[in-house]
């Protein structure tokens, strides 16, 4: 997957009038989304902002489709909201002129809308601060066994089983916690932990999560994540591609079957998700080596 993307990016750069800028945009994006270093990320965002201030949004003609998309993704994803809102204004104009990919503007529109909702929610104290603290403690434990260093699949499974009762208790008492109830971060963290539970539990959660999304009280990407996991559970193609898989045919983490694959990136953009190929790269890079047992054993 990574080699293919590099090759495609190289071909686009050959057609672009500013291949050096295209290459730099790709480097900046990789730094922000995969470096894991706050100082490097801040420096990359600052450089992207400077490029935006000086020349606006690089066009497809200048840097190619991939880099034009990546620049919008990079600058529109950078907080606080002031920069993404400026990028969105430029993206609307550039899209009307066919200067940037359509899905770039669609992504930015959805992302800004969602970040506004989160910002508004964060201005208010959560309705249930004790529940927020409880979720955060559970989530810290959930993530601790998923670190790349010293990853142990057995310990991860044991941790997930240990959290089952607590997550069920939260759900039975409160449903799916909303932004207003626990704040955007804890609301999202709860759904991430739902992913690590049984298909039966996910099926119970999904309708209430969808209701929260429709009310502006949950991230649509969280819904896509649970929905796709249930599709995989049922042996059906995913709709958004949020759930990377490993199987006997390909023991390494990869994108599974996708319904209407040709239009998957348009669907993802509409709910504020990055292009599937970039998402897959990021997930593979950040996942522990032993996440797919057969691959870890060299099978």
C-alpha positions in Angstrom: 0.0 0.0 0.0 2.7 2.5 1.0 4.9 1.8 -2.0 1.9 2.1 -4.3 1.0 5.5 -2.9 4.6 6.8 -3.2 4.6 5.7 -6.9 1.3 7.4 -7.6 2.4 10.5 -5.8 5.6 10.5 -7.9 3.6 10.3 -11.1 1.4 13.2 -10.1 4.5 15.3 -9.2 5.9 14.7 -12.7 2.8 16.4 -14.2 2.8 19.2 -11.6 4.4 22.6 -12.2 5.9 22.7 -8.7 6.9 19.1 -7.8 9.2 20.4 -5.0 6.2 21.9 -3.2 4.2 18.7 -3.7 7.0 16.7 -2.1 7.2 19.2 0.8 3.4 19.0 1.4 3.6 15.3 1.6 6.5 15.5 4.1 4.6 18.0 6.3 1.5 15.8 6.3 3.5 12.8 7.3 5.1 14.8 10.1 1.8 16.1 11.5 -0.1 12.8 11.3 2.6 10.2 12.1 5.7 11.7 13.7 4.5 11.5 17.3 6.6 14.6 18.2 4.7 17.7 19.4 7.5 20.1 18.4 7.9 18.6 14.9 4.1 18.7 14.5 3.9 22.3 15.6 6.7 23.3 13.2 5.1 21.5 10.3 1.7 23.2 10.9 3.4 26.6 11.2 5.2 26.0 7.8 1.9 24.9 6.2 0.2 28.0 7.6 3.0 30.2 6.1 2.5 28.5 2.7 -1.2 29.2 2.9 -0.7 32.8 3.9 1.7 33.5 1.1 0.1 31.6 -1.8 -3.3 30.3 -0.6 -4.2 26.7 -1.5 -1.8 25.0 -4.0 -3.7 23.9 -7.1 -3.9 20.6 -8.8 -2.0 22.1 -11.7 0.8 23.2 -9.4 1.2 20.2 -7.2 -1.0 17.4 -8.5 -4.2 15.9 -7.1 -2.7 14.1 -4.1 -0.7 17.1 -2.8 -3.5 19.6 -3.4 -5.8 17.3 -1.3 -3.2 16.7 1.3 -2.6 20.5 1.8 -6.3 21.1 2.5 -6.4 18.1 4.8 -3.3 19.4 6.7 -4.4 23.0 7.1 -8.1 22.3 7.6 -7.3 19.8 10.4 -5.0 22.2 12.2 -6.5 23.9 15.3 -7.7 26.3 16.6 -10.6 26.9 14.3 -9.4 30.2 12.9 -7.1 28.6 10.3 -9.5 25.8 9.2 -12.3 28.4 8.7 -10.0 30.5 6.5 -9.0 27.4 4.6 -12.7 26.5 4.1 -13.4 29.9 2.5 -10.6 29.5 0.1 -11.5 25.8 -0.6 -15.1 26.8 -1.6 -13.8 29.2 -4.2 -11.0 26.9 -5.4 -13.5 24.0 -5.8 -15.8 26.2 -7.9 -12.9 26.9 -10.2 -11.9 23.2 -10.3 -8.5 24.1 -8.8 -8.5 21.6 -6.0 -10.1 18.1 -5.6 -13.8 18.2 -4.7 -13.4 15.8 -1.8 -10.9 18.1 -0.2 -13.5 20.9 0.2 -16.1 18.4 1.2 -13.8 17.1 3.9 -13.0 20.6 5.2 -16.7 21.6 5.3 -17.6 18.5 7.4 -14.5 18.9 9.6 -15.1 22.5 10.4 -18.8 21.9 11.1 -17.9 19.1 13.6 -15.1 21.1 15.2 -17.5 24.0 15.8 -19.9 21.7 17.6 -17.1 20.3 19.7 -15.8 23.8 20.5 -19.3 24.9 21.6 -19.6 21.8 23.8 -16.2 22.4 25.4 -17.4 25.9 26.4 -19.8 24.3 28.8 -19.0 22.2 31.8 -20.0 18.5 31.3 -23.4 17.5 32.8 -21.8 14.5 34.4 -18.1 15.2 35.3 -17.9 12.0 37.4 -18.9 9.9 34.4 -16.3 11.8 32.3 -13.6 11.0 34.8 -14.7 7.3 34.9 -14.6 7.0 31.1 -11.2 8.7 30.9 -9.7 6.2 33.5 -11.1 3.3 31.6 -9.7 4.7 28.4 -6.3 5.1 29.8 -6.3 1.5 30.7 -7.7 0.5 27.3 -5.0 2.3 25.4 -2.1 1.3 27.7 -2.2 -2.3 26.4 -2.3 -1.0 22.8 1.1 0.8 22.8 3.5 -0.3 20.1 6.3 -1.0 22.6 6.0 -4.4 24.3 2.6 -5.1 22.7 1.0 -8.3 23.9 -2.2 -9.5 22.2 -3.2 -11.7 25.2 -2.9 -8.8 27.6 -5.0 -6.6 25.3 -7.7 -9.2 25.2 -7.6 -9.6 28.9 -7.9 -5.9 29.4 -10.9 -5.7 27.0 -12.7 -8.5 29.0 -12.0 -6.6 32.2 -13.7 -3.5 30.9 -16.8 -5.3 29.7 -18.9 -5.0 32.9 -18.0 -1.3 33.4 -18.9 -0.3 29.8 -22.1 -2.3 30.0 -23.0 -0.5 33.2 -22.4 2.9 31.7 -24.5 2.0 28.6 -27.4 0.6 30.6 -27.5 3.6 32.9 -26.7 6.5 30.5 -26.9 5.1 26.9 -24.1 6.4 24.8 -22.6 9.4 26.6 -23.0 12.7 24.6 -20.9 15.8 24.3 -23.2 17.6 26.7 -22.9 14.8 29.2 -19.2 14.1 29.3 -17.6 16.4 26.7 -16.4 15.5 23.2 -13.2 13.7 24.1 -14.8 11.3 26.6 -17.8 10.8 24.3 -15.4 9.7 21.6 -13.2 7.6 23.9 -16.3 5.6 25.0 -17.0 4.7 21.4 -13.4 3.6 20.8 -13.7 1.2 23.7 -17.0 -0.1 22.3 -15.0 -1.2 19.3 -13.0 -3.5 21.6 -16.1 -5.3 22.9 -18.4 -8.0 21.5 -20.4 -7.7 18.3 -23.6 -8.0 20.5 -22.6 -5.0 22.5 -21.7 -3.0 19.4 -25.2 -3.8 17.9 -26.9 -2.4 21.0 -24.8 0.7 20.9 -25.1 1.6 17.2 -28.7 3.0 17.1 -28.1 5.2 20.2 -24.8 6.4 18.7 -26.6 7.3 15.5 -29.2 9.3 17.4 -26.4 11.2 19.1 -24.8 11.9 15.7 -28.1 13.2 14.3 -28.5 15.5 17.3 -25.0 16.9 16.9 -23.8 15.2 20.1 -21.4 12.7 18.6 -18.7 12.5 15.9 -20.0 10.9 12.6 -16.6 9.2 12.3 -17.3 7.3 15.5 -20.6 6.0 14.0 -18.7 5.0 10.8 -16.2 3.1 12.9 -18.8 1.0 14.8 -20.9 0.5 11.7 -18.0 -0.8 9.6 -16.9 -3.1 12.4 -20.4 -4.6 12.5 -20.3 -5.0 8.7 -17.1 -7.0 9.1 -18.6 -9.0 12.0 -21.4 -10.0 9.6 -19.0 -10.8 6.7 -20.3 -7.9 4.7 -18.3 -5.2 2.8 -17.6 -2.0 4.8 -19.1 1.3 3.7 -16.4 3.7 4.9 -13.3 1.4 5.4 -12.7 2.4 9.0 -12.0 -1.2 10.1 -8.7 -2.5 8.8 -8.4 -6.3 8.9 -6.0 -9.1 8.7 -7.0 -12.6 7.4 -5.6 -15.8 6.0 -5.3 -14.4 2.5 -3.4 -11.3 3.7 -2.1 -11.7 7.3 -0.9 -8.1 7.4 -3.2 -5.2 8.4 -5.0 -4.0 5.3 -8.2 -2.5 3.9 -11.0 -5.1 3.6 -13.8 -5.3 1.0 -15.5 -2.0 0.5 -19.1 -1.5 -0.8 -19.0 0.8 -3.9 -15.3 1.3 -3.5 -15.1 3.8 -6.3 -17.0 6.4 -4.2 -15.7 5.5 -0.8 -13.6 8.7 -0.5 -16.6 10.9 -1.3 -18.5 9.1 1.5 -15.6 9.5 3.9 -15.2 13.2 3.1 -18.9 13.9 3.7 -18.5 12.9 7.4 -15.1 14.5 7.9 -12.8 11.5 7.3 -9.6 11.6 5.3 -9.1 9.6 2.1 -9.0 5.9 2.7 -5.5 5.3 1.4 -4.0 7.9 3.7 -6.0 6.6 6.7 -4.8 3.0 6.0 -1.2 4.2 5.9 -1.6 6.0 9.2 -3.3 3.1 10.9 -0.7 0.6 9.7 2.2 2.8 10.8 0.7 3.4 14.3 -0.4 -0.2 15.0 1.7 -2.6 17.0 3.6 -5.2 15.0 1.7 -8.1 16.7 -1.8 -6.8 16.0 -2.1 -9.5 13.3 -0.9 -12.7 15.0 -0.2 -14.6 11.8 2.0 -11.7 10.5 3.8 -11.5 13.8 4.6 -15.2 13.6 5.9 -14.8 10.0 3.1 -17.0 8.6 
